[in-house]
Amino acid sequence: MTKQITIEGLKQIDKLVFDVPPPGVYILSGTNGAGKSCLLACLLRIGWSNAFQLSFRTSKISTALDVFSGSKITYEINNSKVEYTYSGERWIPKPKSQSKLLNSFGYGQVIYAAANSERIEPRAEDFKPQRVRDAPQSLKDAAVRILGDTKFQNLKVINVRRGVGSEAYLIPDSRATIASKKNAYYSEKNFSLGEICVLKLLRQLENCPHGSLVLIDELELALHPKAQVKLFEYLQKISVDKQLTTIFSTHSVNLIKNTQRENFFFIEQNNGKTNIVAGCYPTYALGQLALREERSPDIVFYVEDEQAQFIVSALVKSLIEQELSGKSKPTIVVAPIGTFEAVIAFLTRSQGLMPSGVKQFALLDKDVHDEYITPLKAANNHTELSKVSKVQKQINYLPWTPEVGLCNLLASDISIHERGLKEYFGDARISLSHVDFEELKPLANGSLRKKAKFLVKEIISEISSITIQSPERIRQDLSAYFADACLAGPQASAIKKLLLPLIKS
C-alpha cells in the first residue's frame, strides 16, 4: 500500500516527497530549519484536522506576515489524491470529494508528542492524595529501565479531575511518612523535566491502539544520553508489540549512531532545494550535525559502504602495526557515506564541519571513475565536474571494488583459500564448493558487482550458519582475511603506495 506525502512551497521547503514507511521505529533528522517539524505536522494531519492551524500559524492583523498562499500539501494513497492549499482563512481540500481520504491511511490513532509545555511541564493544580493507586506495572518497569532509577517501581497515579489525561503521578516520600506517621508523596511537580517527558510519553504509548502512528518531536529533550538510548530501545520493542509506526525527529548523536541506516531519514537544504535522504548513512548526517567534536580523529577516510569500511579498516590497522610500530600512531576513522555523488557532496561541505586539523580523504571503488566521471565529461556536465574538481586532491581510488576483489581472490585458488578460511575461522567444515565463481567471468560493471555481492553474501551466510556467529561478524572477519591476503600478495605494493602517504599525512 503506497502512502505518500508531497509538500510544496511550505516555509523553507521547495518540494519534499515522503513515502510513509511501514510499522517500525524511524529517525528523522536534519539541520535546523530543514523542514523536520513541517513534515511531522503534515503527518499529524492524517489523524488530527487542526494540525495545520496549530503548526502553520498566520497573522490575525496582517496579510504580510506568515503567508502560506502558494503552499500545497498532497496526500496520496493507492493512486487516490487530495491536495490541501491555504485559502487565506483555512486549508481547503481539493477535490472536496476526497476530503475523507486521510481516513484510508488506516492508523488506529495518531499520537503527537511535541517539544512544548504540554509535553514536559507537570500540571499546575494542587490536589489531595486520595484514592492513590499503583501505576501499571508495565509502565513502572519501562520507567525504571529508561530512567535508571528504581524509585519508579513505587510509582503511583491519582485522578485529579474527570476526563482523558486526568492522571497525575506520585512517588511515596518515605522520610516524610516516617516523620508524620501517615502516607506522604512527591507529586510530579517535583519530578525532573526528563522524568515528566518520559512518563507522559509512556502513558500515551501504553494506551494507544495497535497500528497507531506515533510522532515525536525532539525525543532527546531533557534526557541524559543513556536515557535517550534506553527510550529508543523501548520504542523499538513496543512498536513491534503493537505494530506502531514511530517517527521522531532528533539531533542526538547517540540516537543517530544507534539506528539502522534503513530506518534513518535525513532532510537537507542545498542551494534552496530540499532533499530527503532515505536510508541515510549516520556518518553523512553526523558530519553536518555533530560539527566540531572535542575527540576528533586525526584522519577520516570516507568510503561508499560497510563492506569497503571493513576492508579499509583492516588494511589501515595492519599497515599501522607494520609501518608505525613503536612510533606515534594517528587516530583514523573509516566512515561509510554512500554513493559517489554523496561522497562528493559531503567533501564539498566538510571543510567547515570538521576541525581544521582533521585530514579528510575519499577512498572510492575502482570502477567509480569510469562509470561516473567519464559520462559527465561526455555530457559536458560542467556543474557536476566542477564539484569533483574542487575536491580532486582528496579523492583516491581503491585497486578493486570490494566484493569483486574478494571473489577474484578466492577464485584465484579455491583450494588454498578454502584451507585458509578453515584455519582463519578455526572450523574445518567451511567449504567453497557451493560457490560458482565461473558465473562472474562473462559479467562486467554493474552486473558484475551485483553478482559478486550475491556470492559474498552467500559465503557469509554459509560460514555464519556453520560457526553460529552473526553475519555481521563474519563479514568483518572475511574482510580482514581479504585485507591480510592483499598485503601478502602482488597487490601489496600498490596498496601501500596508496594508503601509507595518507596515513602518514
N, C-alpha and C positions, 0 to 999 in steps of 0.2 A: 504494500500500500504506500503510494507516494504522498508524502506530506511536505509541502514546501512553502516557505515564506519569502517574498521578494520585497525589499524595502528600497524606495527610490526617492531621492531629494529630501530626505528627512534629517534635519540638523546637519551634522558633518558627513553623513552617508550619501554618496552619489548613487550607488547601486550596490546592494548586497543580496545575494541569493543564499538561503539557508535551508538545507534539507533536514527536517526534523528527524533525529535519529530514533532507533528502536529503544526499548527498555534497557537501562543501564545507567552508569554514572559518567557524566561528561564534564570536562573543564572547559570554560570559555574565558580566554584571556586576551590581552591586548594593551597597548599603551593607553594612557589617559586620553579620553576623548575619541577613542577609535570607534565606538558605537556599541559597546557591550550592553549598557543599560537600555539603549533603544531596542536592541534585539530582544532582551528579556521582556520589555514592555509589550512588544508585538507578540511574543509567545504567551504572555499573560492574557492578552485579549481573547485567546481561544476559550478561556473559561470565565472571563470577567468583562462585562460590557463597558465598564467605566475605565478600563485600563488606559486608553488614550487620553482621556480627560485628566487623569491623575498624573500621568507621566509626561505629557506634552502640554504644559500649561501655557495659556495665552494671556495677553493683557486685556483687562476689562475696560480700560480707558484709552488705549491707543492701538491703532492698526499698524503702527510702525515697530511694535515690539513683539517678539516671539510669534512670527508669522509662519504658518505651515501651509500656505497656499502653494500648490505645486508638489506637495508631498503625496506619495502614493504607497500604500501597503497592500500587497496582493497575497491572498491565501489560496493555495491550490491543493486539492486532494482528489486523486483518481481522475485527473483531467477536468474537474469542475473548479471554477474560479470565482472569487469575489474580491473586488477592489474597494479599499477604503480611502477616500480623499476628504480633505478638510474644507468645509463649506463656508467657513467664517464664524460659525457657531458650534458646529459639531461635526463628527466624522460620519460621512454618508457611505453606505454600502452600494456598490454598483455591480451587477444589476440587483435591484431590490429583491427579486425573486430568489436570490442566493443568500439572503441575509441570515439564514439559519445554517449555512454551510459549515460554520465552525463547530457546530454540534457533532458533525460527522468525524471529527478528529478522534473521538472515541475515548477521551480520558475520563476516568471516574471522578476526578476533581483536579483543579489546577491550584496549586499552593504557591504562594509567593512570599518569600522571607527576604525583606529588604533591609538594607543597612540604614535604618532610620529609627526614630524613637519608639515606634510601635513594636519594633523587634527587640531592642536591647534595654529599654527602660522598664523598671518594675512599676507596678501600679501605684498611684499616689495615695489612694484612700487607706485609712486605718480600719481595722476590723478586730473583733474579738475572736480569740482562738477557740471557737465552739464547733462541735461536730468535726473535729480533725480526724482525718483518715489517712491510711498509708497510700502513698503514690503507687501506681502499678509497678510490679516487680521488674518487668522488662525495662521500664523507664529508669528505675533506680540502677539496674545493672549497667545500662548504657551510659548513664551519667558518671558512675564510678570509673568505668573503662575509659571514657573520653577525657574526663577532667582529672583523673588520677587521685581522687580523694574519697576515702571510704565513708566520710560523713554522709554521702548521698545515699547510703544504704538505709539511713534513717529518714529519708525524705518524706514529708507529709504534704497533703493538699487540703484546702478548705475552700468551699464556695463562698465568695464574698457578695455575690448577687446572683440573680437568675440569668439564664441565657448562656449561649455558647461563649467560651473563653472566659468564664467567670471564676476560674480556679486561681488561687494564689498558692505559692509554695512556702513551706515552713520546714525548719530543722530544729529538733529539740535542743535546748540550751541546758545541758546537764548541770553546769555550775549554778545557774540561777535557780534551777529546780531544787537542788540540794539546799540552797540558802532559804528559799521561800516555802519549801515543802509542798509545792504544787507545780504542775507542769508549766514550763515556760519554753518559749521558742524564739529563734531568729526568723524574722519574716524575709521575704525576697528583697525587701528594700535595703537589706544589708548584705545581699549577695553581690559578688563582683559582676561587672558587665558581661564578662565572658561566660560566667555561670548562668546568668539570666538568658543570654543569647542561646546557649546550648539547650537549656531546659525547655524553653518555649518552642524551639525548633523540633526537639524530640517529641513534644506533645503533639505537634501538628503531624509528624510522620507516623506516630503510633495510631492516630485516629483516622488518618486518610484511607480511603478505599483502595483496593487493588487497582492497578492500571492507571494511577494518577500521574500527572505531570507536576514535577517539583522544580521550582525556580528559586535559586538562592543567589542574592547579590552580595559580593564581598564576604565570602564564607569565613575568612580569617579574622574578621573584625573582633578585636579584644581577646583573641585566643593566643595562648602560648604555642610555639611551633609544634611541640609534641601533641598538644590537644588538637591542633589542626589535622595532623595525620591520623590520629585516633578517630576523629569525627569523619574523616574521609573514608576510613575503613568501615565504620558503622554504616555510612551511606551506601557503600558497596553491598554490604550484607542485606540491609533492609530493602534495597532496590531489587535484589534478586528474589527475596522472600515475597515481596508484594508487587513484583513486576512494574516498578516505578521507572519513569524516565526522568532522571535527575540531572539538571543542568545548572551549574553555578559558575559565576564569574569570580575571578581571583587574580591577585598579583603575587600570591605566596610562592616563593621559590621552592619551599618544601613540598607543597601540593603538586606543583608542576613537575617536579622531579619524580614524584611517586605515581604519576598517572601513566597509563599506556598511551602510546602515540596514537593509536586508533581512536581513542576517546578524548582527543585534545583538539579543540578549535581555537585558532588564533586570528584575531582581527587586526589588520594593519592598514595604515593610511600612507600612501606613496603618491606624491605629486597630485593630491586632491582626489585620488582614486581609492576606493575602499576594496579591500581584498580579504576574504576569509580563507585561511589555510586549514583545510580539514586533514586530520591525521598529521598534525604538525609535530616535527621533532622538538622535544623540550629544549634542546640546546639552542635552536633557532630563536625560540621565544625568549629564553633567559638572556640571550645576548642583547636583546632590546629592553628587557625589564630589569635585570639584575645590575646592569651597568658596572659600576666600579666596586668590586668586592675587595675586601682587605686581603683575602688569601688568594690573590690571583696567581695563576701559574706563570712560569717563565715563557712557555711556548704553547700555542694551541694549533693543532693540526685539524682542519676541517675536512671530513670525508663525506661520501654520499650516503652510506647506510651502515647498519650494525655489522654486517659481515666485514666490510672494509675496516671498521673501527677495531674489531677483534684482531684482525691480521696486522694492521699497522701498530696497534698497541704492543703486540707480541714482538714485532720486529724492533720497535723502539726500545723495549725493555732489554732484549738480547744485545743490541748494539751498545747501549749504555753500559751494560755489565762488561762487555768485551773491551770497549774503547776507553771508558772513563773509570776503570777500576782504580780505587784509591784516590780519585780526584773529586772535586766538587761536581755534583750532578744537577742538571736542570730539572725542574718540575714540569712535566709535559702532560697535556690533556689532549686526547683524541676524541673529537666530537662529531657525531653524525648530524648532517644538516639537511640532506635531501638531494634533490635533483641538481644537475649542473647549474640550472637557472637560479635555484635557491642559494647555492654556494656563492655565485657571483653577486647576487643581490645582497647577501649577508656581508660579504667582504667590502662592498662599496660603502656600507653603513657602519662597519665595525670599528673603524678607526676612532670614532668618538665614543664608542661604547666600552672599550677596554682601556685600562691604564696604558700610558704611552710606552711603558717598559715591556709590555707583553708582545712577543713576536707572534704573528699570525700567518699561517700558510694553508693553502688548499692542496690536498693530495687527491687528485681525481683519477677515475678509472682510465685505462689506456685508450679505450675507444671513444672517449668523450670528444676529443679534438676533431676527429674525422666526422663524427655524426652530428656535432653541434656547430663548431666553428666553420667548417668547410661550407655547409649550406648557407650560413649567414653571409659569408663572403660572396657566394654565388648569387645570393639575392640582393647584394649591396645593402644589407640591413645595417646601416652605419650607427643607428641608435644603440642596438644591442652590442655591436662590435666595440663601440666606444666604452661601454661598461666593462667589457672584458679587458680592454686596453688599459684602463685605469688601475686594474689590479693584476696586470700580467706578471709582474715580478713576484707576486705571492703565489702564483699558480704553478703546481708541479704535477707530473703525471706518473702514476704507478706503472710498472712494466707489464701489468696484466689487469684484467677485470677479475676480481677476487674469485668468484665461483668458477669461471673458466680456467683460471690459473690453477686452482686446486684440482679440478678434474683432469687437466692436462698432466699435472704432476702424478696423480695416481695412475692414470692410464699409461704413463711412460714405462712403467714396470710394475704391473699389478701384483705379482708375487712378492717382490721386495717390499712394496708399501703395505701389502696385507700383513706381512710379518712385522713391519714397523708399527702398524696400528695395534696389532695384538700386544706388542711389547709396551707401547706408549700407554695404552689403556689398561694393561695388566689383565687381559682376558683373551684366552686362546680361541674363543668361539667366534670372534669377529671375522667376517669374510666379505670380500668384494665381488664374489662370483655372481651375485644377482644384479650387479650394476652393468648396464650395457653402454660402455663408453664409445662404442662404434657409432652410436646414434649422433654423436657430436660432429663427426668428420664432414658431412655434407653441408653443415649449417654455418651461418655467418651472422655477424651483427646482432640484432635484437633476438632473432630466433635462436642463435647460439647461446646468448646469455640466459634466455628463458629456459632452455633445456638444461643448461648447466646448473641453474638454480634448483630445478626439479631434481636432478641427480644428487646434488649435495644434500637437499632436504631428505631424500630417500636414504642416503648413507647415515645421516644424523639420526633419523627415526630408527633405523636398524640397530645402531650402536646403543641408542638410548634404551630400547626395549631389552637388549641383552644385559647391559650393565646396570639397569634400573637407576639411571641418572637422568636429570632433566634435559630436554633437547637444548635448552639454552646453555647448560654447562658443557654438553657435548660439542656444540658449535664453537664455544670458546676454546676447548681443548683441541679440536680439529684445526682451528685457525692457528693455534700455537704450533701444532705439528707441521703445518704448511710453512709457517714462518721459519722454523728451525731448518726445514729441508731447503728453503730458498737460500738461507745464509750458509748452508753447507754445499750448495750446488753451483752450477755455472752462472746463476744469476746474482751470486753474492756480490761480485764486483760492482755491478750496475746499481744494486740496492744500496750499497754503502756509499757510492758516489752520489746518489740521490739524497739519502737521509742524513748522513753524517754532517755535511755542511749546515743543514737546517738545525740539527740537534746542538751543534756547537756554536750556533749563531748568538 
